[in-house]
Amino acid sequence: MDHSYSSSASSSRHHKHHKSSRHSREHRHSRRSRSRSRSRSPKRYSSSYGQHEKPRREYEIEIEALQEENRDLRMQIEQLHVMTTQSNVARVQAESQAAHWEHETGRINASYQECSKVLRALRQGVDEIESDKQRYMDEAMKAKKERDIADATSDNFRQQMEVVSERNTALVKKCEGYVEENKNLKEKIAKAEEEFKTLRPALAKLEADRDSLKELNRATMDEVALLREKTKAWQAEKKELERQLLRKEALAAVERKTANSPGSGVVLAGEMEIKQLETIIDSLHAHYEMRFQMLEQQLNEIAIPEEMDPEPIEFDEARAAELLASPEPAPNSNGVEAESQDRIEETAADNITG
């Protein structure tokens, strides 16, 4: 019922408002025309009748305008009464709506409070989510850095593996070469063992020759020792002979001063003996020096250590055969020369003792 009343009131209000708006437009039009007539009338009056006189027609027009304005004002008053009534009706409706909206506002406020609580809870959840998000982002950055480090380490390991692979390839090639060399060495060892088997009788013969050479070396060393003893004795005799020669030269010098004396023949004989002794000493010295050098050369050629390692099998067979074929050096190979040397030594000794 309130709805039907409000709809009828609104329709009547709309009709009256339309009518009042039409009258108000007419009233405004009449007022504009009157104001134009007022604005033009003084000029016409001043031009025709003077400044303080108005024509009758103008007063009539003004009266009609005032009457029209009065009617308009009455219509406006009626319209205002209608509008007041409508306003009261609208106020009642507004109060009813206000009560309704107050109820709705209370409900909305309650909903707002609930929504605020939910929003605060959601905001707290959002803050927690933001905190978790930041933590996850930090963990993601840390994981990214660790992944970058792992990638760099992997690249380094990959490069090292490439280097190791290249090195292994080179080592494989070297190993293949060593295997081939080892195979060749094994073949050479097999050949050497075969040759060793064939050379074992020759080695036994060489060992026997070595034993005989050891005996020969031992005898030669004994002879060298004897010659060294003789050399020492000869050096002592040489010093004694030199001393005696000096003494005899001194005596000869004294005797030369008395050359006109009857004993000049004896002095000449002594000088001849001295020269003969010097010649004998020089020949003996040259003989023993040559003999000693020859023995040392032979020792250097056939010297073999006492403890010889039986493992080495390389031996100069030609040199061994030459040494075995050479005659054994004898200290007195020439008998005549030895006898003459002995005779010379005896003569020198007699002269020295005499």
C-alpha distance (Angstrom), angle and dihedral (degrees) to the residues before:
residue distance angle dihedral
M1 . . .
D2 3.79 . .
H3 3.73 87.8 .
S4 3.86 93.2 53.0
Y5 3.76 90.8 46.2
S6 3.75 92.2 49.9
S7 3.81 91.4 48.1
S8 3.84 93.0 49.9
A9 3.78 91.0 45.1
S10 3.73 91.1 49.6
S11 3.84 91.8 49.3
S12 3.81 92.6 49.1
R13 3.78 89.7 44.8
H14 3.75 89.5 51.3
H15 3.83 91.8 50.2
K16 3.78 93.1 47.7
H17 3.71 91.4 44.6
H18 3.79 89.8 52.7
K19 3.79 91.1 49.2
S20 3.78 93.1 45.8
S21 3.75 90.6 48.5
R22 3.80 90.0 52.8
H23 3.83 91.1 49.9
S24 3.76 91.0 45.7
R25 3.78 90.3 52.7
E26 3.82 90.3 50.0
H27 3.78 90.4 46.4
R28 3.79 91.7 50.9
H29 3.78 89.7 48.0
S30 3.80 91.9 51.0
R31 3.78 91.1 47.2
R32 3.77 91.1 50.9
S33 3.79 90.9 49.1
R34 3.79 90.3 46.9
S35 3.74 92.2 48.7
R36 3.78 89.5 49.6
S37 3.79 90.0 49.1
R38 3.79 89.6 48.6
S39 3.72 91.6 48.9
R40 3.79 91.4 49.8
S41 3.77 99.6 37.2
P42 3.83 98.7 70.3
K43 3.76 90.6 54.7
R44 3.81 92.3 51.5
Y45 3.80 91.0 43.9
S46 3.75 92.1 48.4
S47 3.71 90.5 49.5
S48 3.82 97.3 46.3
Y49 3.82 112.0 22.9
G50 3.77 107.4 12.2
Q51 3.73 138.8 -100.2
H52 3.91 101.2 -64.6
E53 3.79 101.4 38.0
K54 3.83 127.6 84.1
P55 3.76 126.7 -165.4
R56 3.74 118.7 -115.5
R57 3.74 94.4 -120.6
E58 3.75 90.6 58.7
Y59 3.79 91.5 52.3
E60 3.75 89.9 50.2
I61 3.75 91.1 50.3
E62 3.75 89.7 48.7
I63 3.81 91.5 48.8
E64 3.77 90.6 49.6
A65 3.75 89.3 48.8
L66 3.79 91.1 50.3
Q67 3.77 90.5 48.4
E68 3.75 90.1 48.7
E69 3.76 89.1 48.7
N70 3.79 89.9 49.0
R71 3.76 90.1 52.8
D72 3.76 89.7 48.2
L73 3.77 90.6 50.3
R74 3.78 90.7 50.8
M75 3.73 90.5 49.3
Q76 3.78 89.1 48.8
I77 3.79 89.9 50.2
E78 3.78 89.8 51.8
Q79 3.73 89.4 47.2
L80 3.79 89.9 49.6
H81 3.83 89.6 51.3
V82 3.78 89.2 50.5
M83 3.78 90.6 46.1
T84 3.81 90.0 48.7
T85 3.77 89.7 52.9
Q86 3.72 90.4 46.9
S87 3.78 89.4 47.0
N88 3.77 90.8 53.7
V89 3.77 90.5 49.2
A90 3.78 89.5 46.6
R91 3.82 89.6 47.2
V92 3.79 90.2 53.9
Q93 3.76 90.1 47.5
A94 3.79 90.1 45.2
E95 3.80 91.1 50.4
S96 3.79 89.3 49.9
Q97 3.76 90.1 47.6
A98 3.81 89.7 44.3
A99 3.79 90.4 55.1
H100 3.76 89.0 47.3
W101 3.81 91.1 47.8
E102 3.79 91.0 45.8
H103 3.78 87.9 55.8
E104 3.80 89.2 46.1
T105 3.80 89.4 46.0
G106 3.79 90.7 53.4
R107 3.74 90.2 48.6
I108 3.80 90.3 46.2
N109 3.82 90.2 48.2
A110 3.79 90.0 51.5
S111 3.79 88.8 47.9
Y112 3.80 88.2 46.2
Q113 3.80 90.9 53.0
E114 3.78 90.1 49.5
C115 3.79 89.9 45.4
S116 3.81 89.2 48.3
K117 3.78 90.3 52.8
V118 3.79 90.3 47.4
L119 3.79 89.5 44.8
R120 3.80 91.9 51.0
A121 3.79 89.4 48.9
L122 3.79 89.5 47.3
R123 3.81 90.5 46.6
Q124 3.79 89.4 51.7
G125 3.78 88.5 48.5
V126 3.81 89.3 48.0
D127 3.81 89.9 50.9
E128 3.78 89.7 50.2
I129 3.79 89.8 47.0
E130 3.83 89.8 49.1
S131 3.81 89.4 49.6
D132 3.80 90.3 48.5
K133 3.79 89.4 45.4
Q134 3.82 91.5 52.3
R135 3.79 90.3 46.3
Y136 3.79 90.9 48.4
M137 3.82 90.1 47.3
D138 3.81 90.4 51.1
E139 3.78 89.8 48.3
A140 3.80 89.3 47.0
M141 3.83 90.8 51.2
K142 3.79 90.1 47.5
A143 3.80 90.3 47.9
K144 3.82 89.5 47.9
K145 3.81 91.2 51.9
E146 3.80 90.0 47.5
R147 3.79 89.4 48.2
D148 3.83 90.4 50.2
I149 3.80 89.5 49.5
A150 3.80 89.6 47.2
D151 3.82 90.2 48.7
A152 3.82 90.8 49.9
T153 3.80 90.1 47.2
S154 3.80 89.9 47.4
D155 3.81 90.8 50.6
N156 3.80 89.6 48.9
F157 3.80 90.9 48.9
R158 3.79 89.9 46.5
Q159 3.80 90.9 52.9
Q160 3.79 90.2 46.7
M161 3.80 89.8 49.3
E162 3.80 89.8 51.1
V163 3.81 90.2 50.6
V164 3.81 90.4 46.2
S165 3.81 90.2 47.5
E166 3.80 90.9 51.7
R167 3.79 89.7 46.7
N168 3.80 90.8 48.0
T169 3.79 89.7 49.9
A170 3.80 89.9 52.1
L171 3.82 90.2 45.8
V172 3.80 90.7 49.4
K173 3.79 89.3 52.9
K174 3.81 90.0 47.8
C175 3.80 90.6 47.3
E176 3.78 90.0 50.9
G177 3.80 88.4 51.2
Y178 3.80 90.5 47.2
V179 3.80 90.5 48.5
E180 3.78 89.5 52.2
E181 3.81 90.6 46.9
N182 3.81 90.1 46.7
K183 3.78 89.2 51.6
N184 3.79 90.4 50.3
L185 3.81 90.3 46.5
K186 3.79 90.7 50.5
E187 3.79 89.0 51.7
K188 3.81 89.6 48.4
I189 3.82 90.1 47.8
A190 3.80 89.8 50.6
K191 3.80 89.9 49.7
A192 3.81 90.2 45.8
E193 3.80 90.6 50.6
E194 3.79 89.5 51.1
E195 3.79 90.0 48.4
F196 3.81 89.5 46.1
K197 3.79 89.7 53.6
T198 3.79 89.7 51.1
L199 3.84 92.0 43.7
R200 3.81 95.4 47.5
P201 3.87 93.0 92.2
A202 3.80 89.6 48.6
L203 3.81 88.3 48.5
A204 3.79 90.5 52.8
K205 3.82 89.1 50.7
L206 3.80 90.1 48.0
E207 3.79 90.6 50.1
A208 3.79 89.3 52.4
D209 3.80 89.0 48.3
R210 3.79 88.2 48.7
D211 3.80 90.9 54.8
S212 3.80 91.2 50.0
L213 3.81 89.4 47.7
K214 3.79 89.1 51.2
E215 3.80 89.7 54.9
L216 3.80 89.9 46.8
N217 3.79 90.2 48.0
R218 3.80 90.8 50.2
A219 3.82 91.2 51.4
T220 3.79 90.7 46.5
M221 3.80 91.0 50.4
D222 3.80 89.6 51.7
E223 3.80 89.6 51.1
V224 3.79 90.8 48.3
A225 3.79 90.1 51.5
L226 3.82 89.4 50.4
L227 3.81 90.8 48.9
R228 3.79 90.5 49.5
E229 3.80 89.4 53.0
K230 3.82 89.6 48.8
T231 3.81 89.3 47.9
K232 3.79 90.9 53.5
A233 3.83 90.2 48.5
W234 3.79 90.1 46.5
Q235 3.80 91.3 50.9
A236 3.81 89.8 51.4
E237 3.81 90.5 48.3
K238 3.79 89.4 46.9
K239 3.78 91.0 54.9
E240 3.80 90.5 47.7
L241 3.83 91.0 48.4
E242 3.78 91.0 48.6
R243 3.79 89.5 51.1
Q244 3.81 91.3 49.2
L245 3.82 90.4 45.9
L246 3.75 90.4 53.4
R247 3.77 90.2 49.8
K248 3.81 91.9 48.2
E249 3.81 91.3 47.1
A250 3.75 88.6 53.6
L251 3.80 90.4 49.6
A252 3.81 90.1 46.8
A253 3.76 90.8 52.1
V254 3.78 89.9 52.3
E255 3.77 91.7 46.7
R256 3.81 92.7 48.6
K257 3.71 88.0 62.4
T258 3.78 88.0 60.1
A259 3.84 93.5 45.0
N260 3.83 93.4 134.7
S261 3.75 90.7 58.6
P262 3.89 120.9 101.9
G263 3.85 92.4 -104.9
S264 3.85 96.9 65.3
G265 3.80 92.0 109.4
V266 3.78 91.6 60.3
V267 3.80 90.5 52.4
L268 3.78 91.9 52.9
A269 3.79 90.6 49.4
G270 3.80 89.8 52.1
E271 3.79 91.4 51.2
M272 3.80 90.7 50.8
E273 3.80 90.6 51.6
I274 3.78 90.5 49.4
K275 3.80 91.9 53.1
Q276 3.81 90.5 46.5
L277 3.79 90.8 51.5
E278 3.81 91.4 49.7
T279 3.80 90.2 52.0
I280 3.83 91.2 49.0
I281 3.80 91.6 48.8
D282 3.82 92.6 49.9
S283 3.80 92.2 48.9
L284 3.81 92.0 48.1
H285 3.79 90.8 48.2
A286 3.83 92.8 50.3
H287 3.84 91.1 45.6
Y288 3.81 94.8 52.1
E289 3.80 93.5 42.1
M290 3.82 91.1 53.3
R291 3.82 91.3 45.3
F292 3.80 92.3 48.7
Q293 3.85 93.1 49.1
M294 3.81 90.9 48.5
L295 3.80 91.7 52.1
E296 3.80 92.7 47.7
Q297 3.82 90.1 50.8
Q298 3.80 90.8 50.9
L299 3.80 90.6 48.3
N300 3.79 91.4 51.7
E301 3.78 90.6 50.3
I302 3.82 98.8 47.1
A303 3.81 100.6 28.1
I304 3.84 109.6 134.2
P305 3.82 122.2 175.8
E306 3.79 117.5 -112.2
E307 3.82 93.8 -123.8
M308 3.79 104.4 47.1
D309 3.82 120.7 -177.7
P310 3.83 107.3 -120.5
E311 3.84 92.8 -154.9
P312 3.85 100.6 80.1
I313 3.75 107.8 82.2
E314 3.79 99.0 -179.4
F315 3.80 108.3 107.9
D316 3.75 131.8 157.2
E317 3.79 100.5 -116.3
A318 3.81 93.0 -176.7
R319 3.80 91.2 54.4
A320 3.79 92.0 46.2
A321 3.79 91.4 49.9
E322 3.80 90.1 48.9
L323 3.79 91.3 51.1
L324 3.79 91.8 46.5
A325 3.81 91.6 48.4
S326 3.82 94.4 48.1
P327 3.87 114.6 96.7
E328 3.77 117.8 -105.0
P329 3.79 109.0 -100.3
A330 3.77 111.0 -112.4
P331 3.75 121.9 -158.9
N332 3.87 91.0 -138.0
S333 3.82 103.6 31.7
N334 3.81 92.6 146.4
G335 3.84 107.9 55.3
V336 3.78 96.5 -170.5
E337 3.76 92.8 51.1
A338 3.79 90.2 47.5
E339 3.80 92.3 51.1
S340 3.80 91.6 47.9
Q341 3.78 90.6 48.8
D342 3.82 90.8 49.3
R343 3.78 90.0 49.4
I344 3.78 91.4 49.4
E345 3.79 90.9 48.7
E346 3.83 91.0 50.3
T347 3.80 91.3 48.6
A348 3.79 91.1 48.8
A349 3.79 90.7 48.7
D350 3.82 91.8 49.4
N351 3.77 91.2 48.8
I352 3.77 91.4 48.2
T353 3.79 93.4 48.7
G354 3.81 91.1 42.6
